[in-house]
């Protein structure tokens, strides 16, 4: 059992435990990176074929609707499973059953998505996508809630940085594969004589690898994290962490309502999150199509761009804890949104000045790197800010709130962008303008968050922080 420390003693993050918990997020982002990189293009091609359309922009509203329907289900399912897991009591913990069942079913279904596309079966593709998303939502809230369950409040930004690094490593695996297994070659638009043209394994390998790694990481998590035992051993440290909350008037009573100021601040944070996910998901959903149809460039270049952006995000995750200790979570988020706003503004301006030439523009590598670093600062701190408002017994429920906001955005943005594609004068070329407008709203909204203070928390740093990790 971890020793009880006096109130003034420095907090020390258990890095080993946090990295292992991060394996759950590794599996989540691994799957979603593959999903975002391929599924919208799969749907575009099959809708073009089904409705005899030659222009891909004519079917983007259908792609948008399909990419949104799965997220609409998540709006209900994620807070539901988060709340149910809060109340679940089993021998293996309250989060672990959801993580295991959701992961294993997703891993079973996911590899059949490219098979359905390869055989031009639109109905099967839609059913498989729906099943994947359903079970992904079953384990996502419980998996994310596991970190704040086992981490004192003052350490959650640092822990979330590690969690996100694990996730982005997961996202990098299919991205690296995408540099070699190029979707445009499979479709034959770049080189019809390529050995990759029409080869199922070009699109199957990322899905299959994602499924295998999801299962492996879930098993490592299960056998390494004894949820009930750890919670009992850190009970006193969790209670001590409550005294260092950055929220002025967090409710101690699990059944008490938030104060009016806290409710307003929480709603502003969730609204800002909604708009930055509108931008983020709009880019991730349509960037492959932007590269393929607007830039008329190889999707392998887009994979490289995604990987470089991810590397910059990892740097942001690593530095976020240091930045937070100086200026607090609120101003770190504002800084990250400001960097992202600047990168999208530059992208929009340069896209007007530089016409597509059939190659991926070099400036996008720089701007997406800046955006990746900025959004890392945002993601590391926004989730801990949301769960900062709740008592420990409602972490799953508030985790659900956080993901409802993101999922509503991810439901709205594909439909909105798909519908805009039907508007004369609006095409893939306006993607940076759309993202710029959404981020501008988030950036402005965050200045109105109140009741969140910068607290100097005693935290071990340097070599001292890397002391012996115990269960």
C-alpha positions, 0 to 999 in steps of 0.5 A: 500500500502506498504510504500516506504523505503529509499535505505539504509533501510533493506529489509523484506521478506513477509513470509505469502505471500511467504508461500502462493505462495509456495502452487503452488510449493507444488502442483507441487512437490506433483504430480511429486513425485507420478509420479516419484515413480510409473509411470516408474514401471507401464511402466516397468510392462506393457512393460514386459507383452506386449513384453513377457519379463522376465528381466525388464532391457530389456524394460528399453530403452522403459521406458526411451523413454516414460519418456522422450517424456513428457519432450520433449513437455515441452521443447517447452511448458514451455518457451512458457507459461512463455512468454505468461504469461509475456504478459497476462493481466487479472483481476486476474493477468497474472500468475493466469489463467494458474495456475488455468486451468493447476491445475484443468485439471491435477487433473482431469486426474491424478487419472486415471493413476493407473486405466489404469495400473490396467487394463493393458491398456498400450495405455490408460496409455500413453495417460493419462500420456501425458495429465497430463504432457501437463497441468502440463507444462501449469501452472509450469512456471507461478506458479514458476514465481509468486515468483520473480514477487512479491519478490525484487531481494535481497530476492529471495534466502530466498523466494525460500528456503521457496518455496522449503520447501513447495514443499518438504512438498508436496513431502513428502505426497506421500512418507509417503504413499509409506511406507505403500502402497508398490508397490512391495506388489501390484505386489506380488514380496514380499508377494503374500498373502498380502491383498495389492496384486492386490489391486487397492487402494494401487496405487490409493490413492497417485494419488487421494490424490495428485489431491485433494490437488492440487485443494485445494492449488490452491484455497487457492492461488487464494483467498489469492493472489491478484496478480495485487493489490500486484504488484502495492503495492510493485512497489517501493520496486521492483525497489529498489531491482534492485539496489542490483542485484548480476549481474554486468551488468543486462540490465535495458531496457526490449528490450536490449540484455544481455552483452556477459559476462552475456550471457556466464555466463547464458549459463554456469549456464543453462548447469550446471543445465542440468547436475545436473538434468541429475543426479537428474532425472536419480536417481528419475526415476530409483531409484524405479526400482534400489530398486526393481530389483537390490537391490531386496528390498522393495520399502517402504524402498526407500520411507523412504529414499526419505523422509529422503533425503527430510527432509535434503533438508528442512534443506538446504532450511532453512539454504541457506539464511544464507549461501548466505549472507556470501558467495553469491549464486555462492559459495553456489551452488558450495558448494552444488554440492561438497556435492552431488559429495561426496555423489555419489562418496561414493555411487559408491564405497560402491556399489562395495564393498557391494553386494546386500543382499535383504535389503535396505543398511543403508549407502544410508540413510546417503548419500541421506541425504547429497545429499538432503542437498547439492542439496537444496543449489543448487536449492534455489540459481540457479533459482534466479541466472537465473532471476537475469539476466533479467528485471522484465518484462521478469521473465516468459520468463527466468523462461522458460529458467531455466525449459527448461534446466531441461526438456531437461535433463529430456528428455535425461537422461531416454533415455540415461540410458535406452539405457545404460541398453542394454550395456553388463556389464551396469545395475541398479548397475551402476546408482550411476556412471552415477549420479557421472559423471553428477554431476562432470560436473556441479561442474566443470562448475560452477567455470567458471561463471563470473560477479556474485558478493557477495553484502551485502544487508540490510535484516531484520533478526531474530524477526525483520524479522517476523514483521507484514506481510501486503498485 
